[in-house]
Amino acid sequence: MFRNLGLALKVLRELKGVSQVGLARQAGIGKSQLSKYENGKGVPTLDSLERVLAALGAQPLALFYLVDFLERIEYQESCEVLLMDANFGPGLEQQAFARLIQDVLLLFKSQVERRIRGVV
């Protein structure tokens, strides 16, 4: 489950347009620690994860949706299947998930796929 946590944090940071140094400073953690998280060489404590997400203005739910999305990409599922399989019920969660996926696809599709291939 945490295999793509670092990559998801990196994608969220890049979507926000913040450097590692800037995010680390805002979150009150070291840049090297954030780098370890993003490169999968360390798993953040809940406290650190909460501070990073707060600095990004992201909800934990968005992070875990993105982790799930990245894992599905590894298994070559199409984005259409992802959205049809997203059985999260009606409401804001599904809309937020769809917006997040659209943003990721529009801004980082080729970059994310290239990184996934490098991780696998």
C-alpha positions in Angstrom: 0.0 0.0 0.0 2.8 2.4 0.7 4.9 1.5 -2.3 3.7 4.6 -4.2 3.2 6.9 -1.3 6.4 8.8 -2.0 5.6 9.2 -5.7 2.1 10.4 -4.8 3.6 13.0 -2.5 5.9 14.1 -5.3 3.1 14.4 -7.8 1.0 16.5 -5.3 4.0 18.7 -4.7 4.6 19.2 -8.4 0.8 19.9 -9.0 1.1 22.6 -6.4 4.2 24.0 -8.1 6.3 23.9 -4.9 10.0 22.9 -4.7 11.2 20.3 -2.2 12.9 23.0 -0.3 9.8 25.2 -0.1 7.5 22.4 0.9 10.0 21.1 3.5 10.3 24.6 5.0 6.5 25.0 5.1 6.0 21.6 6.6 8.7 22.1 9.2 10.7 19.1 8.1 14.2 18.7 6.6 14.6 18.8 2.8 16.5 15.5 2.9 13.7 13.9 4.9 11.2 15.0 2.3 13.5 13.7 -0.5 13.6 10.3 1.3 9.8 10.2 1.4 9.4 11.1 -2.2 12.0 8.6 -3.3 10.5 5.7 -1.3 13.6 5.5 0.9 11.6 6.4 4.0 8.0 6.4 5.2 6.8 9.5 7.0 5.4 9.4 10.5 1.8 10.4 10.8 2.8 13.7 12.2 5.2 14.5 9.3 2.6 13.3 6.8 0.0 15.5 8.3 2.3 18.5 8.2 3.3 17.9 4.5 -0.4 17.5 3.5 -1.3 20.7 5.4 1.5 22.6 3.6 0.2 21.3 0.3 -3.4 22.1 1.2 -4.3 18.5 0.4 -6.6 16.2 2.3 -5.5 12.7 3.3 -8.3 11.3 1.1 -6.8 12.9 -2.0 -3.4 11.4 -1.2 -4.7 7.9 -0.8 -6.9 8.2 -4.0 -3.7 9.2 -5.8 -1.7 6.3 -4.3 -4.5 3.9 -5.5 -4.4 5.6 -9.0 -0.7 5.1 -9.3 -0.9 1.5 -8.3 -3.6 0.9 -10.9 -1.4 2.5 -13.5 1.3 -0.1 -12.7 -1.2 -2.8 -13.6 -2.0 -1.0 -16.9 -5.6 -0.2 -16.1 -7.1 2.5 -18.2 -8.2 5.8 -16.7 -11.8 5.1 -18.0 -11.8 1.9 -15.9 -10.5 3.8 -12.9 -13.3 6.3 -13.0 -16.0 3.6 -13.6 -14.5 1.4 -10.8 -14.4 4.4 -8.4 -17.3 3.1 -6.3 -17.0 5.8 -3.7 -20.7 6.7 -3.8 -22.3 9.9 -4.9 -21.1 13.3 -3.7 -18.1 15.5 -3.2 -15.6 12.6 -2.7 -16.2 11.3 -6.2 -16.1 14.7 -7.8 -12.9 15.6 -6.0 -11.4 12.3 -7.1 -12.4 12.9 -10.7 -10.9 16.4 -10.6 -7.7 15.1 -9.1 -7.3 12.4 -11.7 -8.1 14.9 -14.5 -5.4 17.3 -13.2 -2.9 14.5 -12.9 -3.6 13.3 -16.4 -3.5 16.7 -18.0 -0.3 17.9 -16.3 1.7 14.8 -15.6 0.5 11.8 -17.6 3.8 11.1 -19.4 5.9 12.1 -16.4 4.1 9.8 -14.1 4.1 6.9 -16.5 7.9 7.3 -17.0 8.5 7.4 -13.2 6.3 4.3 -12.7 8.3 2.4 -15.3 11.5 3.4 -13.5 10.1 2.2 -10.1 8.7 -1.1 -11.4 
